Amino acid sequence: MTKTSLACALAAACLALPALPVHALDGKWTPQQVLDIDARWLKQQGLKLPPSALWDGERGTGLLTGTVNIAGCSGAFVSNTGLIVTNHHCLFNLVQEHSSPQRDLITHGFLARTPEEELPGKTTRVEIPKRFTDVTARLLAALPAGATPQQRLKAIDEAQKAIVAECRKQADIKCKVSAFDDGVTYTLIESIELRDIRLVYAPPRAIGEYGGEIDNWSWPRHTGDFAIARAWVGSDGRPADFAASNKPYAPEFFFPTSSDGVKEGQFVMVLGYPGITWRSLTAEEMRERRERFFVRREDLFGEWIAILEKASEVDAQARIALAANLKGIHNRYKNAQGQIAGLDRGRMVDKQRAADDAVAAWAAKQPAHADAVAAREALREVLAERERSWERDFLLNLVPMGNDSVAGGIPPLPKALYYAATLAHNAVERGKPDEARASGWTAAEQSRLRDRLRREQANYSADADRRVFAALVRRALALPQDQRIAAIDARFAGKTPAQIDEAIAALYAGSPVLDAAAQDTMLGEGLDALSARKDPLLDLGIAWNRELRALRERERDWNARAALHRPAWRRAVAAHAGKPIAPDANGTLRISFAHVQGYAPRDGMVYTPFTTLAGVLEKHTGKEPFDVPANVRAAAATQPTRRVNFLADGDTSGGNSGSPVIDGRGRLVGLNFDRVWENVAGDFGFNPAVSRNVSVDIGYMLWLLRDVEKADALLKELGIATRK
């Protein structure tokens, strides 16, 4: 898809659509779409480069190649020696991995003054984009005539596997096929995955997380949310596991840093990998998100936070182990609250229903879109079926399998049940020919699965996990009779709370499921071998997995029917709009265009777009989360006007954490790390009045490295003048 955008593919008549005008500020645009943007408009906004400098689809080059996916976040190369800058919270797991009560890097931070001192990440990976190819026609050509929804989905799955298998014949290339707008278009994405990623710098938590949950999702912010890693490769320049003989990776492109800073009104771009948005949902689907999904997440996460915080207070080792999970759950707890508030404040469900009605009325008069009205009704029917078992399915999906993630990226809890269910599912997949296994379970992917189990073990605390397990059991036992989870009822029904706690403790006692070495052995065993172990926790995992696999089959049926009908609805939506529409975020590389500016959150209040060191000092209380380290206070006192954070109207979402913010010359001016409270529900729709992303200023990052850390060698690598 070189000169034809995904947005054009959504419309019935691509040639009738104009190049992207001012409304391009609304959207997370794909690399392919960059080629269709009106160069004159971009120049008017402030781009000093030709659009091909952003992305050259023919050669797979441009600024976007400097933007990487790191640890599920975004990041950017900033040197020819493999240095990557991203958010502190994105590398938090790596920091945690090397922390202990005796060497608390979370609290005190870390700086490698030489490459030899850098700390390797066991499971941290970096993906570098190389090529994007439209494979829609190939996939749709594989569909058998008269196929049922299930046959259609199976044919698409098989065609995707064939495309990926062919792609993987290339050395060192990672391949995946991503669907856009629920199957309107499909793109083959090729990338290079680097496996030796080492921590170079992380500020103390008091800087990287300044303001904590009090300031999270809000403005004004004064947070130094950044960290630096380095990518290494083998001596032959190819991706390799950690080895002393490895050498720093030399990227094809890296971002130079700006020494000019940013000004109010300045044009900037946000590059990264936004995870998921829901703008393509129908009104009924948005209502389900509002009334069920976010309400249950808020309730559940509040309970989990209380459990994990209590465990952290009494055990120093637990505090380290639970830090990353607790941080993530806190973030998503507040996000759920913000989504509910934003959906209500903006009357977004009602507005979406009015928009849907308008599209349906228009489509009913258009022969080319006559199928859209029936498609809308079919989507309503699928949702109604989902809602009949929603509460049960929500709990089952809290414990995913393998590298699957819980919706919204929350950590799997309780981890003991996650380990057991994952081992069970792996055993089921091992019973199939390798080519017939589900994605993520093939022989070639076993190392990634093992890495995931290791990563979760680093976040494991037995006492907290047992308490989370008990909370899950209580919720399952309270389900209505037509939504029971048999795996839970068989072991816990009729028990008192004290008896439930005793039964759970017995499950954990001496179970090989909780031992890393035993897990490695069991990853090589089939289902019969696992069952023969007669381990109660493992048996529960097998039973849980059985019900989860049954749910996945139901979900597959629902998804097959939705995938059959949603493209017709989305084509009508795009044609009715008469303009290009950026597809929903799906974890793939995107670019958003923006300007540095403040906003008015409510009547009588106006926020400026910048914060300074003066504000850092004003917030200082000497207690978490506003405890500024003494050396930072001393240095800040001499430069109170230095900027710390800034606002822009970029269209961002989760996954954009660590996204490089670049100016019109392609220079790094900041790192995105958050959105404002009024924009949390921007996942459902763009509101230019309050769409603001929060970034840490490059000047603040460099000031910390130069004036506080005295990191002269690191600054030299970044091409920055050191202290005189």
N, C-alpha and C positions, 0 to 999 in steps of 0.2 A: 504494500500500500504506500506507494511513493508519492504520488500526486493526487491521491484520492483520500480524503479524510474519513475517519470513522463516522463523523457527524453526517457527512454526505451519504454514507451508506445507509443511515437511518431513514432518509427521506426517499420518497418515490422518484423524485427528479433532482438528482444531484446538481445538474448543470444550472438549475434555476436558482440555486442558493448563492448569495453574494459572499465575497471574502469576509473574514471576521472583522466587524467594526468595533465600536466602543464596548459593546456587550461582551467582548472577549475577556473583560475583567471578571465576568461570571463564568467560571469554569476551570477545571483541572485538565488541561489539554495534553493529548498524547504527543510523542515525538513526531508521529506522522502528520498530525494536524498543524504542527508548527509551520510546515511547508506550505500550508494553505492560507496562512494569516497574511492579511494585507500589509505589505512591507511599508507602505506609506503611513498606515496607522501606527505601526510599531515605531517608526522614526519620529512621528509626532509625539508619541508618548515619552520618548527619551532613549530608545535603543540606538546606540552608536555603531552597531555591527550589522552586517547583512543577516537576514533570518537563517541562511544556510550555516552561519557560524554557530547557531544554537544547535542545529541538528542537520547533518547531511545524510539523508536516507540511503543514497547510493553507496557511500563509502562507510557508513556507520561511524561517523566522526562528529565532533562538535563539543560545545560546552557540556551537553548532557552526558557525555561519556565520563566526565569528571565527577558525576553524581552517582553515588553508590548506595546500595542497600546493605546496611550493616546492623546485625543483631536485631532485625525486624524494624529498624528505623532507617532514616536517611543520613547521608554523610557526604563529605566532599574531599577529594584529593587536594592537598595544598602544597605539595612539594614534588620534585622529581625523585624523591627518595621514599615514596610510599606513605608519607604522613597523611592521615585522615582526621579531619575534625568533625565531631558530631556532638550530641548532647551528653552531658554528664549522666542523665538518667538512662540513656541508651546503653552506656557501658557500665552501668551500675552492677550488673551481674558479674562482669569481669573483675571489677574492683572487689566485690564481695567474695569472689572465688579465691582471692589472695589475702583475704582479711581473717584475722583471728583476734581473740581478746588481747593477745600479746603483741600483735601487729595490726592495729585497727586502721586500715587504709580508708575505710568508709568515713571515719571521723577526721583523720589527719591528712588525707589526700596522698598523692604519690607523684613523684617526678623522677624519671630515668634520665640521669645526666649523661649517660652514654648508651648506645644501642645495646650493649651487653647487659645493661640493667633492666631492660624492658621485660615486662611480665607477659608470658604467653597465655592466650585464652583457649581453653580446651574445646569449647564448643562455639566460639565466636567465628562467624563467617562473613565474607564480603563478596557481594555480587556486582560485577561491572557490566553495564549494558553494551552489547555489540551489534545486534541486528533485530529488526522488527519486520515480519513478513505477514501480509494478509493471506490467510489460508481458508477464508470463509467459503469460497467457491469449491475448494477441494473437499471440505467437510460436508457441505450440503450435497455435493455430487454423490457421496457415499450413502445417502439415505435411500432405502428401498422404497419403491412405489407402494402407496397404501399402508405405510408403516404405522403401527400403533405408537402412542407416546413413548412406551417403554422400549419398543424396537428402535424407534428413532434415537432415543438417548443412548442405547447400546451401540448403535451404528456410529454415532458421533464419538463416543468413548473409544471405540476401536480405531476409528480414523485418527483421533488424537494420538493414541499410543503408537500408531504406525508412523505418524509424522515425527513424533518425539524420538522414536527408535532410529529413524533415518538420520535425524539431526545429530544424535549422540555418536554417530560414527566419526564425527570430527573430534580431534583430540582436544581435551581440556575445555569443552564447551558444554555448559549446562543448558538444557532445553525444556521449555514448557509451552503449552498452548493455553492462552487466556481468553475467556469469553467476555465480550463487552455488551452491555445492555441485555443480559440474559440470553445471549445467543443470536443477536442481530448480526454481529460480526465476531470473527475469531482471528487471533493474531499469534503467530509463532514467535516467541521471545527467546533469543539466544544471548547468553551471558557467560562471563568467566567467573568462576567461584574460587576465591583465595581462602586457604584453610589455615595459614599461619598468621594470626593477627595478634599483635602484642600491645599491651598498654604502655603508653609513653607518659601521659600526664592526666591526672584527675585532681581537681581542686578539692580542698576539704569540703565535707558535706555542708558546712556552714556557709560556703560560697555557692557551690553547685546546686544547693537546694534551699537557698536563703528565702525565708518566708514560709517554707513548708506548705502544709495543706491550708493554712490561713490565706496565703496569697495565691494559691493554685487557681487557675481559670479566672484570674482577675487582673485588674489594672488599678493603680500603678504597680509595676514589678521592679525588682532590683536584684535579679537572680543571675549568677554567673553559670548558667546551665550549659557548660561545654566541657569536652574532654578530647584528648588526642590519642590516637592509636597509630600503629604502623603495620602495613601489609608487607609480608615477606614471601619470597618464592624460592624454589630450589636453585642450585648453582647454575642450572641450565635455563633459568628464567621461566620455568613452568610452575603451575600451582603445586604445592607440596605441603605435607604435614610438617609440624615443627621439627627443626633440626638445627644444630649449632652451625652447620655449613651453609644454611640458607642465606640469601642476600636480600636487601630491600627491593621491593617492587618498583619499577620505573613506569608510571602511568603514561598513557598516550597524551593525556591532557591533565593539567592541574590548575586550580584557580589561584591567580595572584591575589594578594590582599590589597585592599584599598587603604591609602593613607589619608584620603579626603573625608571619610565619614559620609553620612547622609544628611540631607536637608529636608525640611518639611515640603511635601509636594513632589519629592524626587521619585522618578520611575525606578522600580526594582522588580526583580523576578524571583520567584520561589521555586526551586527545583527539588523534586523528591519523589517519594513512594507512598502517597496517601493510601491508607488501608481500606476503608470501606465508607461509602455514603449511601443514602437511601432516597435520593431525589427521583428515581424512576418508579418508586412505589405508587400504587394507587391509593386513594384516600382511605379505603378500608384497611389496607396493609399498614399505612401510617397510624391509623387508630390502634391497631394491634400493638405496634411498637410503643405507643403512648400508654395504653391502658394495661398492658400485660408485661411486656418485656422490660421496660425501664422501671416499672413499679416493683417487679420481683427482684431485679438486680439491686435496687436501692435497699430493699429489705434484707436480702441475702448478704450483701457486702457489709452492711452495718453489723450484722451478727459476726461475720468472719473477722472484721477489724477488731471487735471487742475481744474475741478469742486470741488472736495473734498478738495484740498489744499486751494482754495480760501475761501471756507466756514470755514475751520479750522483757517485761519488767523484772522477772524473777530469775532469769538465766541469761548470762552474758553470751554464751554460745548460741542460744536460741535467738538472741537479738541480732546476731550476725546472720544466722541462717535464714531468718524470716524477713530480713530487711527489704530485699528486692520484691518478694511477694506482697508484703504489707504496703510498700510504696505503690505498686501497681494497683492493688485493690482500692486503696485510698483514692487514687486518681480516677478510677472507674466508678467508684461510689459517688464522687462529686459530679462526674460526668452524667450519671443517670439523673441526678437531681437537676442539673442544668438542662438536659434534654427535655425533661418533663416541663420545667418552667418555661423554656423557650418555645416548645410546641404550643403551650397554653397561651403565652403572651402574644405570640404571633398569629394565633388562631389558624395554625398551619394545616390542620386536618380539614377544617371547613373550607379554607382557600383551595386546598388540593381537590376537594370534592367538586367545587364549582369549576375548577379547571378541567377535571375529568369529564364533567357533564358537557362542557363546551366542546371538548374534543369529540365526544361521542355524538353530539348533535351534528357537528360538522361532518364526521366520518359517515354518518348515516346517509348523507346526500352525495357522497363521493364514491363512485363505482370502484375506484382503485383501492379504497379502504373500507369496503363494505364488511370485511371480516373483523374490523376493530371492535365493533359493538359486541359481537359474540365473544370475542377474546376477553373483553373486560368482564363479562358475566362468568366466563370460565375461570378467570383468576379469582373472582369472588367465591366460587364454589370450592376451589382448592383451599382457600383461606378458611372457609367454614369447616372443612374437614380437619385441618390442622388444629383448629381451636378446640375441637372436641376432646383431644388428649393433650392439650397444651401444658397443663401443670405437670403431668407425669413426664412428658418429653423434656421439659425444662430441667428437671432434676437429673434425668439420665444423661443429658448433654453436658452436665457439669463435670463429668468424668469421661473425657474423650479417649481415643485410642491412639497410641504412638505419637506421631508428629502432627496429628489433627490438633487444632486449637479450639478452645471454647469460644463461642461467638463473642467478639469484642476483645479477644486476646488475653482474657484473664487466666491466671495460673490454674492448672488442674488441682483440685482439692476434693477430698483427702488424697494425698499422694500414695498412700498404701494401696488404696483401691485402684488408683490410676496405674500403678505398677502392675498389679495383678490382672487388670482388664487388658492392658497392653500386651503382656506376655501371652494371655489367652488368645487375643486376636492374631498376634504374630504366629502362634501355633496353627490357627485355622488357615491362615494364608500360606504357611509352609506346606500344607497339604495339597496345594494347587501347583500346576506347572508354573514356572517363573513368569512366563509371558501372560498368564492368566491372573496373576496377583494384582490386587488393587494398587494404585499409585501410593508410594511411600513404604511398600512392604516387599519389594523385590530384593533379590540377593544383593544387587548393587547399592541398595539403600539401607542395608543393615547397619552400616557404620553410623549413618545419620541418626537412626533409631537409637543406637547405643549412646550416642552423644546426648540425645534428648533425655534419656533416662539419667545419665550422669548429671546433666544440668539441673534436673528436678531434685536429685539427691542432695545437691549443694544447698538447696532451699528447704531441706527437710528437718523438722523438729518433731520428735515422737510425741511428746505430750500435747503440743498444739494440734498435731495431725489427728490424734485420737479424739480430741474435743470437737474438731471440725467433722469428723466421721459421725460422732454422736448427734451433732446438729443435723446432718444430712439424714440420718435414720429417723429422727423425730419428724422432719418434714415429710419424709416418704410415708411414714405411718399415718400421717394426717391427711393423705390424699383421699379423694372420694373413692368409693368402692369400685367404680368402673375405670379407675386410672391407677390401680395398684401396681407396685413393682414387686414381682414375685420373689426375686432374689433377696429383697429386704424382708418381706413378710415371712419367708420360710425360716429366717434366723432370728428375727426380732419381734414378731407380732406377739402381743400379749405380755411383753416384758415391761417391768417398771423402769424408770430412768436409771436407777442404780444397777439393775440387772443388765440394761443395755450397755452401760459403761463397763461392767465386768466382762460381758461377752466380747466387746470390742478389744479390751485389754488382752483377752485370751487369743484373739485373732492375731494380734501383733507379736505375742510372745514367741520368740524363737523362729519366726517365719522366715524361710529363705528368700521370700519375695523382697524383703527389706535389705538384703545383702547384695552389694554390687557384683561380687564375684559369682554368686549364685545366679543372679540375673543374667550374666553373660552365658552361663551354662544353659539356662532355660530358654534363652533366645534361639538355641540350636535344637530344641525339642519340639516334637509334635504334640497335638492335643491329648492323645492317649498317654504319652509319657508324663505330661503335666498332671493329668487326672490321677495317674498312678502314685503320685507323690502324697496324696491324701492330706495335703496342707489346707486347713480351713480357710485361710485368707486367699489362697490361690483358687480354691473351689468357689469362693464367693465371687472372685474376679471372673471366673469362667461363666458363672451364672449371670453376672452383671453384663458381661460381654455378649452373651446370647441375646439378652433383651435389647441391648444397644444395637446389635446387628439387625435385629428385627425392626427397630426404629429406623435404621438407615435404609432398609428396604422400603418402608412406608415413605420416608423422605424422598427416596429415589423416584417413587411413583408420583408423589406430589410435584417434585422438581421436573419430572418428565412432562407432565401435563402443563405446568406453568411455562416450560421452555417451548412447548408447542404453540402456545397462544401469545406469550408476551411480545415476541418480535412484531406481530401484527399490530398490537397496541402501541408499541414504541415507534413504529414507522408512522403511524397516524399522528402521534404526538409531535414528532419532528416535522412532518409535512404541514401540520396545522400551525406550528410555530413559524415556519417559513424562514428559519435561520439555523445555522449550525448549533448543535448542542454537544457539549462535552459529556462523554459517558461517565457514569458513576465510578468513583474510585474503586479499584479492585486490587491494590497492592502493586500496580505497575507504574513505571516511570511517567511522571507528569510535570508540566510547567504551568505556573500561575503568574499572571501579570498584575502588578499592584503599584500603589503610590504610598509613600510615607505620609501618614496623616492621623490625627486624633479622631475623637468622636464624641457625641453627646449621648450618654447612656440613658438619661432621663431628663425631664423638664428641669431647667435651671442649672444643669451640670454639664460642663464641657471638659473633656480630658485632652491635654496636650500629648503629642506623640513621643516625648522623650522623658526618661528619668536619668538622674545623675548620682554621683557618689554622695552628694549632700543628702539625698534621700536614703541611701544606705545607712549613713550615720544617724539620721533622724529616727530610723526604725530600730536602731540598736537598743536592746534591753539587757544584754548580758545573759539571756536565757534563750534556749531553743524556742522557735526557729529563727530568732533574731539576735544571734550572738556572733557578731563580726570578730574574726580573729584579730589579735592585737596588732600584728604586722600590717594587716590590711587597713585597720583604722589609722595607723600612723601614716601610711602612704597616702590614704584618701584625704587626710586633713589638709594636705598641700595642694590637692587638685579637686576641690569639691564640685566643679562644674563638668568634670569628665562624664560623658554619657555612659550609661550602663545598659539600658534596654530601649527599644523603640517599637512603635506600632506601624503597621502597614495594612492596607485593605486587601491583602492576598486571600485567595480562596483556598483554604487549607483544611486539613482534617487529621485525625489520628494516623500515624505513619509518617507524617510530615515532620515529626520531631527529628531535629538534626539537619533539616533541609538547608542547604546553602541559600542565602539571600544575596543576590548579586546585582550590581548596578548595570547601567546601560553599556558599559565598556567590558562587561564580563568579569569584573573584579568582586571578590568576596567582601561584603560589607556587614554581614551578620549571620547568625544561625537561628532559624525558627525553633521555638520550643513550646509554644502554647497558643491558645486562643483566649479571648476575653469571655467573661461569663455570658454576656448577651449574645454571643456568637456560637455557643455550644451546640444549639440546634441548627446551626448552619449545615449540618450533615443532611438535613431534609430540604433545604432551600437557601438560596443566596439572598441576603439582605444587605445592600450596599451601605446602608446607614450604620450598621453595627458589625459588619464583617471585618474584624480586625485580628490579625495574627501578631504574636509577641515574639520578638527576636532579641538575642543578646548582641550588643554592638561589638564589631570586630575590634574597635579601639579599646574597649574594656578588657577583652580577652588578651590582647597584646600588652596592655598595661599591667595586668596581673603577672604575665610571664616575665616582663622586663623589670618592673619596679618592685614587685613583691617576691616572686620566685627566683629572680636573678638567673633565669634560664637562658643564658647567652648562647649556648650551643644550639638549643632548639630554635631560638629566634633567627640564628644565622641560617639554619636550614629553611626557614620560612622566608628568607630574603629580607629580614627586618633588621634595621640598625639597632645595635645593642646599646647599653648604657655607656655614657662617656665617662 
